Each structure stands twice: as structure tokens, then as C-alpha cells.
Amino acid sequence: MGCFPLMNVQLGRYEQRQLIFSNISDVLKFYCSGVTDFESEGLRITTTVSTKVEGVAGGWYTPDIMTSSIDINRYNLDLSKITSLVFDIKRCGRAHLLLSSSDVRNSSEPLYEIDIGYKNYYTFIIYRADDSLDPESRNHVKFLTPNIYNCTVYLPFWISWADGDIKLGTGIVVDENVLGYLTNTPHFEVKSIGVLTDYGRLGNWRIQFEVSDKLPGYFYTCSLNNTKSDLVVVDNIKCSKLECAMSCQLSNTCVGFNFNSAMNRCELLTSGSNVVTDIPFHIEAGWNFYSKSFERTTSCLGCCF
């Protein structure tokens, strides 16, 4: 028996009901895994990574450049509708940010590259159609950016790539303090993002995503009241139902949660294995089990027992 999103279905004595969190950003400020906060304009997730590649690397002369970079999308978010990023970086030299059209980080697919601090003085914005390195497959612009890096202090930057116009600027407000831009490049949806620093120099990055419309926010009660799942509890916290749901939504291993409204008690659950053949449960007063709805498969584990 399968799951039935967007419907009410009577299953014997069990009723599947849908809970939709639609205004998350207006009511909650919540932190998880580094810095994750909700503001009025949307959900923003800040992820931190460190990079260091020995030798020289860059999209201009490295065919398989994506494999040299660190994937910053640790939450496996849908990036296709994002057209800008704000990030801070602390490093002692050149830094690269790669925007790929491939969701599997295939370097042969079109990409944009922002190459910041070349020879400590220049920055390039590059469009690359493939990994051939043929002159006809690439387009770029170069502009002066002296004193563009700092070894001990994080400096804020933004990039945007709407409609094939690739821009780089300083600060935290997109389209202010523009340093340079490359226009009229072929436009594509960015599906993966990588960062790197080469010449053996360490780079520390803080990258901010705004993804409020990327999380489906669907959870389903799998039964009538007073039913609790016996899946593996990975965290037990005191919080609101909304905080509980978002904690589960932002975890790759969470498949659902038990929640007790009277106690504001949240149990985040995992299957404990890659193969699930049963969802164990028992009757317990005050508890409800909610199953996560997975964005890409439109399926929810445990909608029905």
C-alpha cells in the first residue's frame, strides 16, 4: 500500500492526514548545523567549508575542475531557482567559485567560474561551454581587484547570475558595490556549486543560501491520535511542532518524528538501515507520528503501516 500526498484517505481504522507548514519564515527563528535562520524574506542556510588544493587549478586550464572543488550543497537542496549567493571568505590568495549546470558535478557541462585574486591583483569571470579548453568554448572578462583578500578576516562578497549576466560585488547586498560582470553569456540553471583555493593555500568559506521555497514542508500523520513510532530515535528535544518538523526536514537521515503537544517533546527518527520493510509503532497517549514527505520522489516513508 502506498502513500497519497494531497489527499485524505481512510485506511481501516487509520486516517492519513496532511500537515502543511506554509508560513515558516514568518513565525520561526531556528538554528541548526552551523548557522541556519529563518527571516521574514525566507529561509537562509549558511554553510561553512575549508578548501586547499595543491598546485594550480582553475576552469581555464583544468578540464575536470569540478572534482577539484568542494560541493557546498550539503543539504542536497534544489539550486535550480537560485540566482545569487552571498558569501564570506578568509584566505591568503586566489579563490574559485564554480556554478555548474550539472546536478552530478560533470565538468563537461556548461559552467560559470568566478576566479578571485589571480596574481593577487585581478579577478576573472568565465563562461565555459565544456571541458575541451578550446578557445571557442570559453568567454571571459578580467578586471582589477587589488587588496581583494585577507588572511585573517572574513570579507563579504556576493555573486549573481540571472539571465546569463554574471556579476561579482562586495558586501552583503546583491547588486551593490559591483566589482565586475560578464554579460550575454548562455543562460542555464545552476544545479551544483563548488569552491576551491589553489596553490596550497587554505581558504575558509561561509556561503549563504536562501531556500524558503525549496523545502516542501509536508509531513503526514500516519494514524489517529496516540500512536508513536518505534523507529530509532536520533535526537530528543523540547521545542514546538514547527521546530521539530524543520529539524527533521533539514536532516538527510530523519524520516519522521514523534511529537507530544502537551510536553512540547520532539523525537527525531531514522530507519536505522537503508532498507525498511516495516514501521513499528505502539499506542501511547499524547503522541503522534509524522512521516517526512520527500521532495524529489513525492513519497513519504510510513504514511501507512
Steps between C-alpha positions, in 0.01 A plus 500: 500500500645835401478860617248756380630860516243781480213267588308379803478122490327270748714191561302261719502658843789727402457835331777666302499873548723767354673772700629789288736762641451791260624811682815373664707812443248729668479319832826327580862573564684172521863392500655171391830364363709815508280801432148446370247776555156596383431863415197676358627477144573129515702213631873558491754229556864589555746219443872509579777317314880506486691449176860443390621357171871442446632648177306698244133436429235695315235469235717671239761222495362208704257286295345310793488800729188400693679203658760739645232706671300447819124458456338760725146361472517275806120515540439364148275796426347578162722783375338543161297810593777677693658790307728656762718416799650698785822361644792590724852377439823512696809399304853605405468474124299402199152348542258338254123464509346269237135503390419186302200407286549135599331361810764223510794745477597394149780730381412444134174692547480883480619691805578847626813570703587797719880501538577752775848640563707367207859609562362687800371775275246382241166321499351303211141404428494211255238315299606153385281293265679168553828346619683516165687820594465613138508881469165490322339330799589773749422862567631721778549846640792624716497795738727652764431403862801604712502406869212261440593246766590483869676216682344563840163673443192378315409731211142506365416453131197426287453349157196496273433324171146582391436484122862421417640822651764394753590763760736520797484760774601570857278521806184312592250675272471353150548757218677751725877572476543316169862406424447359152268302276481278194191552285320321220621152588280195435254471785446178695360389835774451757463151646824457694754736655863434589775706663877461518822680580817391320878540535473309829338794679224448751167667441214525748155562354158590639236472229139606543205340319148639493281195451160573655313375195713190457385301804163334443408511869264202478461257788225245540339352808482130444221418740248629747627667815707317761721308258879505537756351265774271633757603241849593623502830693799710394413813701256585779435871544249737661362734235191594301351274234623741232857490630478122519381476141771730368771313694384183325464669162860627507644160594592249232455209742171602663200315356241637739434601859293422804348805668319554828314832498433506875871467583638674186721193469650409161666170405683505166498157340714303257443160348832361628562332163487566127220249451172543688244218495284610793418806710465375858264694725298477817212684664613768748285782630587851382738403218465529121735367234566720194670363188720717277390566143805483276528783248649324202298178516171642630489199731486483874639213702242354733186677388330168558587214730 
